[in-house]
Amino acid sequence: MMMISRKTLRRAAAAALMTLTAALAPAVPALAADAVFPAGVRIGLVPLDGLTPSKEFSGFISGDQRVRIGLSEIPEAAYTAAETAAKQENMPVGAPKPQVFETTTRKGYLITESGKEGDTEVANYTLLLPGNKFTGYAIVQVRGEAGETYSEANIRKMLATAVTRPEVPVDEQLAQLGFKIGDLAGFKHVRTIAPRSAVLLSDGDDDAKLDSSAYIMVGIMQGGPAQPDDRGRFARDLASNIVGLRDVKMTNNEPLRIDGSPGYETRLDGVTGTDNTPVRVVQWLRFGSGQATLRIVASAPQSEWGTAFTRFRTVRDSISAK
């Protein structure tokens, strides 16, 4: 049977509280009730008095830093795992058991733990809430005597206000990126792939439809060829490892200027998906003066390539630095 181990919780808590950088911008008000969502995140809640948006992670923090709330999204399977563990009669000794927890909108699972870090009492409250193909994750950490405002009863009341939203508004997603996209070329579906560094624009409204529709991914990658003469090999190697593309034939690999900067264009033909859809792919690399390289990968069914390629170029040529 599946269960959530302490090790898993600690890793998730650390990720939520220490390494999430998608919310460097201020938190934004939600449409649902008075809940507040950290920028770029699909789970939010009504924070208790004295909690303000954190500048270091996605969530909120008290003025004395004794109370921290991390909000993030984890795989959909995490909620199912919590549901299974809650039904399990015999839990391993010391393993926290998820408890059914009703929020104002839906059923979640709450895990409570307490312990000591040196001489300091530490209480953790972890809420898992079902979203649309993701699990909303909220972790509350209370260190030491934080006052009546942050009593267990009030923490539970706050967590009961947790809600998820179906998607992050496009403008909010784009604002998190380390670059600007001036023209989306008619792509309706936008999804941030990596905080501040990559975004996917597509005609398909979910991953299952990407194989049969046009999409373009724009991202910043660290590193690049040390010498200009190595750019062709560098571009070819990257293009040869595009995930999901099979029976690949490279039709072009040559240098070009992109917005006045040196770049490389690589084109490929291949098939993708369970139906072996014939597609064409273009990869553009734009090299900067530093160690970062702008990488664009775009794909469309061969039957739609002419129109799609024009749109891809529109997006490419609208990208600029912030």
Phi and psi in degrees as GROMACS dihedral restraints (atoms count N, CA, C in turn):
[ dihedral_restraints ]
;  ai    aj    ak    al  type     phi  dphi    fc
    3     4     5     6     1   -82.9    20    10
    4     5     6     7     1   141.9    20    10
    6     7     8     9     1  -148.5    20    10
    7     8     9    10     1   164.6    20    10
    9    10    11    12     1   -99.7    20    10
   10    11    12    13     1   118.1    20    10
   12    13    14    15     1   -85.9    20    10
   13    14    15    16     1   163.0    20    10
   15    16    17    18     1   -60.9    20    10
   16    17    18    19     1   -38.0    20    10
   18    19    20    21     1   -61.6    20    10
   19    20    21    22     1   -42.7    20    10
   21    22    23    24     1   -62.2    20    10
   22    23    24    25     1   -43.4    20    10
   24    25    26    27     1   -63.6    20    10
   25    26    27    28     1   -42.3    20    10
   27    28    29    30     1   -63.0    20    10
   28    29    30    31     1   -42.2    20    10
   30    31    32    33     1   -63.8    20    10
   31    32    33    34     1   -43.4    20    10
   33    34    35    36     1   -65.3    20    10
   34    35    36    37     1   -39.8    20    10
   36    37    38    39     1   -64.1    20    10
   37    38    39    40     1   -42.4    20    10
   39    40    41    42     1   -62.6    20    10
   40    41    42    43     1   -40.4    20    10
   42    43    44    45     1   -64.7    20    10
   43    44    45    46     1   -40.2    20    10
   45    46    47    48     1   -71.0    20    10
   46    47    48    49     1   -33.8    20    10
   48    49    50    51     1   -98.7    20    10
   49    50    51    52     1   -20.3    20    10
   51    52    53    54     1  -121.3    20    10
   52    53    54    55     1   -34.8    20    10
   54    55    56    57     1  -110.3    20    10
   55    56    57    58     1    -0.1    20    10
   57    58    59    60     1   -79.8    20    10
   58    59    60    61     1   119.8    20    10
   60    61    62    63     1  -119.1    20    10
   61    62    63    64     1     8.9    20    10
   63    64    65    66     1   -69.7    20    10
   64    65    66    67     1   -17.0    20    10
   66    67    68    69     1  -107.1    20    10
   67    68    69    70     1    40.2    20    10
   69    70    71    72     1   -66.9    20    10
   70    71    72    73     1   -24.0    20    10
   72    73    74    75     1   -82.1    20    10
   73    74    75    76     1   160.7    20    10
   75    76    77    78     1   -61.6    20    10
   76    77    78    79     1   154.7    20    10
   78    79    80    81     1   -66.4    20    10
   79    80    81    82     1   152.8    20    10
   81    82    83    84     1  -118.3    20    10
   82    83    84    85     1   146.2    20    10
   84    85    86    87     1   -64.0    20    10
   85    86    87    88     1   148.7    20    10
   87    88    89    90     1   -98.8    20    10
   88    89    90    91     1   165.2    20    10
   90    91    92    93     1   -81.6    20    10
   91    92    93    94     1   -29.8    20    10
   93    94    95    96     1   -81.7    20    10
   94    95    96    97     1   117.5    20    10
   96    97    98    99     1    48.7    20    10
   97    98    99   100     1  -136.2    20    10
   99   100   101   102     1  -109.6    20    10
  100   101   102   103     1    17.3    20    10
  102   103   104   105     1   -63.2    20    10
  103   104   105   106     1   151.7    20    10
  105   106   107   108     1  -120.9    20    10
  106   107   108   109     1   130.6    20    10
  108   109   110   111     1  -105.2    20    10
  109   110   111   112     1   130.1    20    10
  111   112   113   114     1   -60.1    20    10
  112   113   114   115     1   146.1    20    10
  114   115   116   117     1   -56.4    20    10
  115   116   117   118     1   129.1    20    10
  117   118   119   120     1    84.6    20    10
  118   119   120   121     1     2.3    20    10
  120   121   122   123     1  -115.8    20    10
  121   122   123   124     1   145.4    20    10
  123   124   125   126     1   -99.0    20    10
  124   125   126   127     1     8.8    20    10
  126   127   128   129     1  -122.2    20    10
  127   128   129   130     1   137.5    20    10
  129   130   131   132     1  -145.2    20    10
  130   131   132   133     1   173.6    20    10
  132   133   134   135     1  -158.7    20    10
  133   134   135   136     1   176.1    20    10
  135   136   137   138     1   -94.6    20    10
  136   137   138   139     1   107.2    20    10
  138   139   140   141     1   -70.5    20    10
  139   140   141   142     1   148.4    20    10
  141   142   143   144     1   -67.1    20    10
  142   143   144   145     1   159.1    20    10
  144   145   146   147     1   -56.7    20    10
  145   146   147   148     1   138.0    20    10
  147   148   149   150     1    95.3    20    10
  148   149   150   151     1    -8.3    20    10
  150   151   152   153     1   -97.9    20    10
  151   152   153   154     1   132.3    20    10
  153   154   155   156     1  -126.3    20    10
  154   155   156   157     1   156.5    20    10
  156   157   158   159     1   -57.0    20    10
  157   158   159   160     1   135.6    20    10
  159   160   161   162     1   -80.7    20    10
  160   161   162   163     1   146.3    20    10
  162   163   164   165     1   -95.3    20    10
  163   164   165   166     1    -1.2    20    10
  165   166   167   168     1  -111.8    20    10
  166   167   168   169     1   -21.7    20    10
  168   169   170   171     1  -152.3    20    10
  169   170   171   172     1   171.3    20    10
  171   172   173   174     1   -81.3    20    10
  172   173   174   175     1    99.1    20    10
  174   175   176   177     1   159.4    20    10
  175   176   177   178     1  -149.8    20    10
  177   178   179   180     1  -135.0    20    10
  178   179   180   181     1   160.0    20    10
  180   181   182   183     1  -149.4    20    10
  181   182   183   184     1   147.0    20    10
  183   184   185   186     1   -83.5    20    10
  184   185   186   187     1   162.5    20    10
  186   187   188   189     1   -60.4    20    10
  187   188   189   190     1   -34.9    20    10
  189   190   191   192     1   -89.6    20    10
  190   191   192   193     1     2.4    20    10
  192   193   194   195     1    65.2    20    10
  193   194   195   196     1    15.7    20    10
  195   196   197   198     1   -80.3    20    10
  196   197   198   199     1   -22.0    20    10
  198   199   200   201     1  -120.1    20    10
  199   200   201   202     1   127.2    20    10
  201   202   203   204     1  -132.2    20    10
  202   203   204   205     1   139.1    20    10
  204   205   206   207     1  -125.8    20    10
  205   206   207   208     1   118.0    20    10
  207   208   209   210     1  -103.9    20    10
  208   209   210   211     1   134.1    20    10
  210   211   212   213     1  -124.3    20    10
  211   212   213   214     1   130.1    20    10
  213   214   215   216     1  -157.8    20    10
  214   215   216   217     1  -179.4    20    10
  216   217   218   219     1  -119.5    20    10
  217   218   219   220     1   133.0    20    10
  219   220   221   222     1  -126.5    20    10
  220   221   222   223     1   169.6    20    10
  222   223   224   225     1   -55.8    20    10
  223   224   225   226     1   149.6    20    10
  225   226   227   228     1   -56.5    20    10
  226   227   228   229     1   -32.1    20    10
  228   229   230   231     1   -63.9    20    10
  229   230   231   232     1   -21.1    20    10
  231   232   233   234     1   -62.9    20    10
  232   233   234   235     1   -38.4    20    10
  234   235   236   237     1   -66.6    20    10
  235   236   237   238     1   -41.9    20    10
  237   238   239   240     1   -61.9    20    10
  238   239   240   241     1   -39.3    20    10
  240   241   242   243     1   -63.4    20    10
  241   242   243   244     1   -41.4    20    10
  243   244   245   246     1   -65.1    20    10
  244   245   246   247     1   -40.5    20    10
  246   247   248   249     1   -62.2    20    10
  247   248   249   250     1   -41.1    20    10
  249   250   251   252     1   -67.1    20    10
  250   251   252   253     1   -43.6    20    10
  252   253   254   255     1   -64.3    20    10
  253   254   255   256     1   -34.2    20    10
  255   256   257   258     1   -65.6    20    10
  256   257   258   259     1   -28.0    20    10
  258   259   260   261     1   -88.4    20    10
  259   260   261   262     1    -8.7    20    10
  261   262   263   264     1   -75.5    20    10
  262   263   264   265     1   128.1    20    10
  264   265   266   267     1   -77.6    20    10
  265   266   267   268     1   -41.3    20    10
  267   268   269   270     1  -110.8    20    10
  268   269   270   271     1    97.1    20    10
  270   271   272   273     1   -86.9    20    10
  271   272   273   274     1   147.6    20    10
  273   274   275   276     1   -57.2    20    10
  274   275   276   277     1   148.8    20    10
  276   277   278   279     1   -58.9    20    10
  277   278   279   280     1   127.9    20    10
  279   280   281   282     1    87.2    20    10
  280   281   282   283     1    -8.8    20    10
  282   283   284   285     1   -81.2    20    10
  283   284   285   286     1   130.9    20    10
  285   286   287   288     1   -70.8    20    10
  286   287   288   289     1   137.5    20    10
  288   289   290   291     1  -104.7    20    10
  289   290   291   292     1   126.7    20    10
  291   292   293   294     1   -63.6    20    10
  292   293   294   295     1   139.8    20    10
  294   295   296   297     1  -115.9    20    10
  295   296   297   298     1   141.1    20    10
  297   298   299   300     1   -58.4    20    10
  298   299   300   301     1   133.6    20    10
  300   301   302   303     1  -137.5    20    10
  301   302   303   304     1   118.5    20    10
  303   304   305   306     1   -88.8    20    10
  304   305   306   307     1   123.3    20    10
  306   307   308   309     1   -96.9    20    10
  307   308   309   310     1  -178.5    20    10
  309   310   311   312     1   -69.4    20    10
  310   311   312   313     1   -16.1    20    10
  312   313   314   315     1  -118.5    20    10
  313   314   315   316     1   -28.0    20    10
  315   316   317   318     1  -165.1    20    10
  316   317   318   319     1   174.6    20    10
  318   319   320   321     1   -85.9    20    10
  319   320   321   322     1   133.3    20    10
  321   322   323   324     1  -125.5    20    10
  322   323   324   325     1  -170.8    20    10
  324   325   326   327     1  -130.8    20    10
  325   326   327   328     1   132.8    20    10
  327   328   329   330     1  -114.6    20    10
  328   329   330   331     1   135.2    20    10
  330   331   332   333     1  -121.9    20    10
  331   332   333   334     1   126.0    20    10
  333   334   335   336     1  -115.5    20    10
  334   335   336   337     1   139.4    20    10
  336   337   338   339     1  -142.0    20    10
  337   338   339   340     1   150.8    20    10
  339   340   341   342     1  -142.8    20    10
  340   341   342   343     1   153.9    20    10
  342   343   344   345     1  -174.7    20    10
  343   344   345   346     1  -163.3    20    10
  345   346   347   348     1  -129.0    20    10
  346   347   348   349     1   144.2    20    10
  348   349   350   351     1  -120.0    20    10
  349   350   351   352     1    97.8    20    10
  351   352   353   354     1    69.5    20    10
  352   353   354   355     1  -122.9    20    10
  354   355   356   357     1   -97.6    20    10
  355   356   357   358     1     3.7    20    10
  357   358   359   360     1   -96.9    20    10
  358   359   360   361     1   126.1    20    10
  360   361   362   363     1   -72.4    20    10
  361   362   363   364     1   135.5    20    10
  363   364   365   366     1  -130.1    20    10
  364   365   366   367     1   128.2    20    10
  366   367   368   369     1  -117.3    20    10
  367   368   369   370     1   133.5    20    10
  369   370   371   372     1  -120.3    20    10
  370   371   372   373     1   136.0    20    10
  372   373   374   375     1  -125.1    20    10
  373   374   375   376     1   120.8    20    10
  375   376   377   378     1  -117.9    20    10
  376   377   378   379     1   122.5    20    10
  378   379   380   381     1  -113.8    20    10
  379   380   381   382     1   130.6    20    10
  381   382   383   384     1  -112.4    20    10
  382   383   384   385     1   125.9    20    10
  384   385   386   387     1  -128.8    20    10
  385   386   387   388     1   132.1    20    10
  387   388   389   390     1   -71.0    20    10
  388   389   390   391     1   134.8    20    10
  390   391   392   393     1  -121.3    20    10
  391   392   393   394     1  -168.8    20    10
  393   394   395   396     1   -84.4    20    10
  394   395   396   397     1    93.8    20    10
  396   397   398   399     1    68.3    20    10
  397   398   399   400     1    27.0    20    10
  399   400   401   402     1  -156.7    20    10
  400   401   402   403     1   167.3    20    10
  402   403   404   405     1  -111.3    20    10
  403   404   405   406     1   124.5    20    10
  405   406   407   408     1   -75.0    20    10
  406   407   408   409     1   133.9    20    10
  408   409   410   411     1  -125.4    20    10
  409   410   411   412     1   122.2    20    10
  411   412   413   414     1  -125.0    20    10
  412   413   414   415     1   129.4    20    10
  414   415   416   417     1  -124.8    20    10
  415   416   417   418     1   124.1    20    10
  417   418   419   420     1  -111.6    20    10
  418   419   420   421     1   128.9    20    10
  420   421   422   423     1  -121.9    20    10
  421   422   423   424     1   125.3    20    10
  423   424   425   426     1  -117.8    20    10
  424   425   426   427     1   120.0    20    10
  426   427   428   429     1  -108.7    20    10
  427   428   429   430     1   123.5    20    10
  429   430   431   432     1    68.7    20    10
  430   431   432   433     1  -159.2    20    10
  432   433   434   435     1   -84.0    20    10
  433   434   435   436     1   101.0    20    10
  435   436   437   438     1   -97.3    20    10
  436   437   438   439     1    -3.3    20    10
  438   439   440   441     1    99.8    20    10
  439   440   441   442     1   163.8    20    10
  441   442   443   444     1   -61.3    20    10
  442   443   444   445     1   -30.6    20    10
  444   445   446   447     1   -55.8    20    10
  445   446   447   448     1   -32.7    20    10
  447   448   449   450     1  -110.3    20    10
  448   449   450   451     1    34.6    20    10
  450   451   452   453     1   -66.4    20    10
  451   452   453   454     1   164.4    20    10
  453   454   455   456     1   -59.4    20    10
  454   455   456   457     1   -38.5    20    10
  456   457   458   459     1   -62.6    20    10
  457   458   459   460     1   -41.2    20    10
  459   460   461   462     1   -73.4    20    10
  460   461   462   463     1   -34.5    20    10
  462   463   464   465     1   -61.3    20    10
  463   464   465   466     1   -43.2    20    10
  465   466   467   468     1   -64.7    20    10
  466   467   468   469     1   -40.0    20    10
  468   469   470   471     1   -62.1    20    10
  469   470   471   472     1   -40.1    20    10
  471   472   473   474     1   -65.1    20    10
  472   473   474   475     1   -46.0    20    10
  474   475   476   477     1   -63.8    20    10
  475   476   477   478     1   -27.2    20    10
  477   478   479   480     1   -68.1    20    10
  478   479   480   481     1   -15.4    20    10
  480   481   482   483     1   -87.7    20    10
  481   482   483   484     1    -1.9    20    10
  483   484   485   486     1   -63.3    20    10
  484   485   486   487     1   136.4    20    10
  486   487   488   489     1  -139.4    20    10
  487   488   489   490     1   160.4    20    10
  489   490   491   492     1  -116.1    20    10
  490   491   492   493     1   155.2    20    10
  492   493   494   495     1  -116.9    20    10
  493   494   495   496     1   150.2    20    10
  495   496   497   498     1   -65.7    20    10
  496   497   498   499     1   -30.5    20    10
  498   499   500   501     1  -158.0    20    10
  499   500   501   502     1   162.0    20    10
  501   502   503   504     1   -92.4    20    10
  502   503   504   505     1   130.0    20    10
  504   505   506   507     1   -52.1    20    10
  505   506   507   508     1   144.4    20    10
  507   508   509   510     1   -56.1    20    10
  508   509   510   511     1   -47.8    20    10
  510   511   512   513     1   -60.4    20    10
  511   512   513   514     1   -36.0    20    10
  513   514   515   516     1   -68.0    20    10
  514   515   516   517     1   -40.3    20    10
  516   517   518   519     1   -64.0    20    10
  517   518   519   520     1   -47.4    20    10
  519   520   521   522     1   -63.6    20    10
  520   521   522   523     1   -31.4    20    10
  522   523   524   525     1   -66.6    20    10
  523   524   525   526     1   -20.5    20    10
  525   526   527   528     1   -81.7    20    10
  526   527   528   529     1   -15.0    20    10
  528   529   530   531     1   -75.3    20    10
  529   530   531   532     1   156.6    20    10
  531   532   533   534     1   -85.6    20    10
  532   533   534   535     1     9.7    20    10
  534   535   536   537     1  -146.6    20    10
  535   536   537   538     1   166.7    20    10
  537   538   539   540     1  -104.4    20    10
  538   539   540   541     1   141.5    20    10
  540   541   542   543     1  -116.7    20    10
  541   542   543   544     1   112.5    20    10
  543   544   545   546     1   -83.7    20    10
  544   545   546   547     1   -21.6    20    10
  546   547   548   549     1  -143.4    20    10
  547   548   549   550     1   118.6    20    10
  549   550   551   552     1   -84.1    20    10
  550   551   552   553     1    -2.5    20    10
  552   553   554   555     1    53.6    20    10
  553   554   555   556     1    34.3    20    10
  555   556   557   558     1    85.3    20    10
  556   557   558   559     1    -0.8    20    10
  558   559   560   561     1   -71.3    20    10
  559   560   561   562     1   126.0    20    10
  561   562   563   564     1   -92.3    20    10
  562   563   564   565     1   -26.5    20    10
  564   565   566   567     1  -106.8    20    10
  565   566   567   568     1   123.2    20    10
  567   568   569   570     1  -125.2    20    10
  568   569   570   571     1   131.7    20    10
  570   571   572   573     1  -142.7    20    10
  571   572   573   574     1   124.7    20    10
  573   574   575   576     1   -70.9    20    10
  574   575   576   577     1   127.6    20    10
  576   577   578   579     1   -91.0    20    10
  577   578   579   580     1   -44.3    20    10
  579   580   581   582     1  -136.6    20    10
  580   581   582   583     1   131.4    20    10
  582   583   584   585     1   -50.8    20    10
  583   584   585   586     1   125.1    20    10
  585   586   587   588     1    69.9    20    10
  586   587   588   589     1    -5.8    20    10
  588   589   590   591     1  -127.1    20    10
  589   590   591   592     1   -15.3    20    10
  591   592   593   594     1  -154.6    20    10
  592   593   594   595     1   145.3    20    10
  594   595   596   597     1  -143.7    20    10
  595   596   597   598     1   147.5    20    10
  597   598   599   600     1  -114.7    20    10
  598   599   600   601     1   126.2    20    10
  600   601   602   603     1  -111.6    20    10
  601   602   603   604     1   133.0    20    10
  603   604   605   606     1  -150.0    20    10
  604   605   606   607     1   163.9    20    10
  606   607   608   609     1   -91.9    20    10
  607   608   609   610     1   -23.0    20    10
  609   610   611   612     1   -82.5    20    10
  610   611   612   613     1   138.1    20    10
  612   613   614   615     1   -86.6    20    10
  613   614   615   616     1    -0.2    20    10
  615   616   617   618     1  -155.8    20    10
  616   617   618   619     1   169.4    20    10
  618   619   620   621     1   -58.9    20    10
  619   620   621   622     1   -32.0    20    10
  621   622   623   624     1   -65.8    20    10
  622   623   624   625     1   -20.1    20    10
  624   625   626   627     1  -102.1    20    10
  625   626   627   628     1     1.3    20    10
  627   628   629   630     1   -65.4    20    10
  628   629   630   631     1   -34.0    20    10
  630   631   632   633     1   -61.8    20    10
  631   632   633   634     1   -30.6    20    10
  633   634   635   636     1  -109.9    20    10
  634   635   636   637     1    16.6    20    10
  636   637   638   639     1  -139.4    20    10
  637   638   639   640     1   165.8    20    10
  639   640   641   642     1   -78.0    20    10
  640   641   642   643     1   139.9    20    10
  642   643   644   645     1  -150.6    20    10
  643   644   645   646     1   157.7    20    10
  645   646   647   648     1  -140.5    20    10
  646   647   648   649     1   132.0    20    10
  648   649   650   651     1  -113.8    20    10
  649   650   651   652     1   130.0    20    10
  651   652   653   654     1  -121.1    20    10
  652   653   654   655     1   129.1    20    10
  654   655   656   657     1  -154.0    20    10
  655   656   657   658     1   161.7    20    10
  657   658   659   660     1  -107.1    20    10
  658   659   660   661     1   125.4    20    10
  660   661   662   663     1  -115.6    20    10
  661   662   663   664     1   145.6    20    10
  663   664   665   666     1   -83.7    20    10
  664   665   666   667     1   138.0    20    10
  666   667   668   669     1    99.2    20    10
  667   668   669   670     1   167.8    20    10
  669   670   671   672     1   175.8    20    10
  670   671   672   673     1   175.0    20    10
  672   673   674   675     1   -66.5    20    10
  673   674   675   676     1   140.4    20    10
  675   676   677   678     1   -70.2    20    10
  676   677   678   679     1   -33.4    20    10
  678   679   680   681     1  -123.3    20    10
  679   680   681   682     1   146.2    20    10
  681   682   683   684     1   -54.6    20    10
  682   683   684   685     1   -33.5    20    10
  684   685   686   687     1   -66.8    20    10
  685   686   687   688     1   -16.0    20    10
  687   688   689   690     1   -91.7    20    10
  688   689   690   691     1    -2.4    20    10
  690   691   692   693     1   -65.7    20    10
  691   692   693   694     1   -38.2    20    10
  693   694   695   696     1   -63.0    20    10
  694   695   696   697     1   -46.1    20    10
  696   697   698   699     1   -64.8    20    10
  697   698   699   700     1   -41.4    20    10
  699   700   701   702     1   -59.8    20    10
  700   701   702   703     1   -46.1    20    10
  702   703   704   705     1   -64.8    20    10
  703   704   705   706     1   -43.0    20    10
  705   706   707   708     1   -63.2    20    10
  706   707   708   709     1   -43.0    20    10
  708   709   710   711     1   -64.9    20    10
  709   710   711   712     1   -41.1    20    10
  711   712   713   714     1   -63.3    20    10
  712   713   714   715     1   -46.0    20    10
  714   715   716   717     1   -64.7    20    10
  715   716   717   718     1   -31.6    20    10
  717   718   719   720     1   -70.3    20    10
  718   719   720   721     1   -12.8    20    10
  720   721   722   723     1  -115.5    20    10
  721   722   723   724     1    25.1    20    10
  723   724   725   726     1   -69.0    20    10
  724   725   726   727     1   124.1    20    10
  726   727   728   729     1   -66.7    20    10
  727   728   729   730     1   136.5    20    10
  729   730   731   732     1    89.0    20    10
  730   731   732   733     1    -5.5    20    10
  732   733   734   735     1   -97.6    20    10
  733   734   735   736     1   129.7    20    10
  735   736   737   738     1  -126.7    20    10
  736   737   738   739     1   163.5    20    10
  738   739   740   741     1    51.0    20    10
  739   740   741   742     1    51.1    20    10
  741   742   743   744     1   -80.9    20    10
  742   743   744   745     1   136.8    20    10
  744   745   746   747     1  -127.6    20    10
  745   746   747   748     1   119.6    20    10
  747   748   749   750     1   -81.9    20    10
  748   749   750   751     1   123.3    20    10
  750   751   752   753     1  -105.3    20    10
  751   752   753   754     1   -13.3    20    10
  753   754   755   756     1  -163.0    20    10
  754   755   756   757     1   142.2    20    10
  756   757   758   759     1  -158.0    20    10
  757   758   759   760     1    95.8    20    10
  759   760   761   762     1  -148.2    20    10
  760   761   762   763     1   156.1    20    10
  762   763   764   765     1   -74.6    20    10
  763   764   765   766     1   154.6    20    10
  765   766   767   768     1  -160.0    20    10
  766   767   768   769     1   167.0    20    10
  768   769   770   771     1   -97.7    20    10
  769   770   771   772     1   133.8    20    10
  771   772   773   774     1  -122.0    20    10
  772   773   774   775     1   111.5    20    10
  774   775   776   777     1    53.9    20    10
  775   776   777   778     1    40.1    20    10
  777   778   779   780     1    82.1    20    10
  778   779   780   781     1    -3.1    20    10
  780   781   782   783     1  -105.8    20    10
  781   782   783   784     1   152.5    20    10
  783   784   785   786     1   -65.6    20    10
  784   785   786   787     1   140.7    20    10
  786   787   788   789     1  -151.0    20    10
  787   788   789   790     1  -174.7    20    10
  789   790   791   792     1  -146.3    20    10
  790   791   792   793     1   139.0    20    10
  792   793   794   795     1  -116.1    20    10
  793   794   795   796     1   129.0    20    10
  795   796   797   798     1  -126.6    20    10
  796   797   798   799     1   131.2    20    10
  798   799   800   801     1  -119.6    20    10
  799   800   801   802     1   145.5    20    10
  801   802   803   804     1  -140.6    20    10
  802   803   804   805     1   151.9    20    10
  804   805   806   807     1  -114.4    20    10
  805   806   807   808     1   146.7    20    10
  807   808   809   810     1  -174.7    20    10
  808   809   810   811     1  -168.7    20    10
  810   811   812   813     1  -127.3    20    10
  811   812   813   814     1   156.1    20    10
  813   814   815   816     1  -149.8    20    10
  814   815   816   817     1   163.5    20    10
  816   817   818   819     1    78.9    20    10
  817   818   819   820     1   171.6    20    10
  819   820   821   822     1   -69.5    20    10
  820   821   822   823     1   -21.7    20    10
  822   823   824   825     1   -95.8    20    10
  823   824   825   826     1     8.0    20    10
  825   826   827   828     1    53.2    20    10
  826   827   828   829     1    50.6    20    10
  828   829   830   831     1   -67.3    20    10
  829   830   831   832     1   124.7    20    10
  831   832   833   834     1   -69.5    20    10
  832   833   834   835     1   126.3    20    10
  834   835   836   837     1  -132.5    20    10
  835   836   837   838     1   161.7    20    10
  837   838   839   840     1  -119.6    20    10
  838   839   840   841     1   145.0    20    10
  840   841   842   843     1  -132.0    20    10
  841   842   843   844     1   140.7    20    10
  843   844   845   846     1  -124.6    20    10
  844   845   846   847     1   138.4    20    10
  846   847   848   849     1  -119.6    20    10
  847   848   849   850     1   127.0    20    10
  849   850   851   852     1  -115.6    20    10
  850   851   852   853     1   134.0    20    10
  852   853   854   855     1  -116.8    20    10
  853   854   855   856     1   133.1    20    10
  855   856   857   858     1  -120.2    20    10
  856   857   858   859     1   117.2    20    10
  858   859   860   861     1   -90.6    20    10
  859   860   861   862     1   135.3    20    10
  861   862   863   864     1  -103.9    20    10
  862   863   864   865     1  -175.3    20    10
  864   865   866   867     1   -80.4    20    10
  865   866   867   868     1   -18.9    20    10
  867   868   869   870     1   -96.2    20    10
  868   869   870   871     1  -149.1    20    10
  870   871   872   873     1   -95.4    20    10
  871   872   873   874     1    -2.9    20    10
  873   874   875   876     1   -94.5    20    10
  874   875   876   877     1   146.0    20    10
  876   877   878   879     1  -125.9    20    10
  877   878   879   880     1   129.9    20    10
  879   880   881   882     1   -81.5    20    10
  880   881   882   883     1   124.2    20    10
  882   883   884   885     1  -119.0    20    10
  883   884   885   886     1   130.1    20    10
  885   886   887   888     1  -123.6    20    10
  886   887   888   889     1   126.2    20    10
  888   889   890   891     1  -123.4    20    10
  889   890   891   892     1   123.6    20    10
  891   892   893   894     1  -130.6    20    10
  892   893   894   895     1   143.2    20    10
  894   895   896   897     1  -141.6    20    10
  895   896   897   898     1   147.7    20    10
  897   898   899   900     1  -155.0    20    10
  898   899   900   901     1   152.3    20    10
  900   901   902   903     1   -55.8    20    10
  901   902   903   904     1   143.6    20    10
  903   904   905   906     1   -57.0    20    10
  904   905   906   907     1   -32.1    20    10
  906   907   908   909     1   -68.9    20    10
  907   908   909   910     1   -17.4    20    10
  909   910   911   912     1  -112.9    20    10
  910   911   912   913     1     9.9    20    10
  912   913   914   915     1   -62.1    20    10
  913   914   915   916     1   -43.3    20    10
  915   916   917   918     1   -56.4    20    10
  916   917   918   919     1   -51.2    20    10
  918   919   920   921     1   -68.1    20    10
  919   920   921   922     1   -41.6    20    10
  921   922   923   924     1   -64.4    20    10
  922   923   924   925     1   -40.4    20    10
  924   925   926   927     1   -62.4    20    10
  925   926   927   928     1   -37.6    20    10
  927   928   929   930     1   -62.0    20    10
  928   929   930   931     1   -41.8    20    10
  930   931   932   933     1   -66.5    20    10
  931   932   933   934     1   -40.0    20    10
  933   934   935   936     1   -59.3    20    10
  934   935   936   937     1   -43.8    20    10
  936   937   938   939     1   -65.3    20    10
  937   938   939   940     1   -34.7    20    10
  939   940   941   942     1   -61.6    20    10
  940   941   942   943     1   -45.5    20    10
  942   943   944   945     1   -63.1    20    10
  943   944   945   946     1   -48.4    20    10
  945   946   947   948     1   -55.5    20    10
  946   947   948   949     1   -46.0    20    10
  948   949   950   951     1   -76.9    20    10
  949   950   951   952     1    -8.5    20    10
  951   952   953   954     1   -96.2    20    10
  952   953   954   955     1    -2.0    20    10
  954   955   956   957     1   -81.8    20    10
  955   956   957   958     1   133.0    20    10
  957   958   959   960     1  -144.2    20    10
  958   959   960   961     1   165.8    20    10
  960   961   962   963     1   -76.7    20    10
  961   962   963   964     1   152.1    20    10
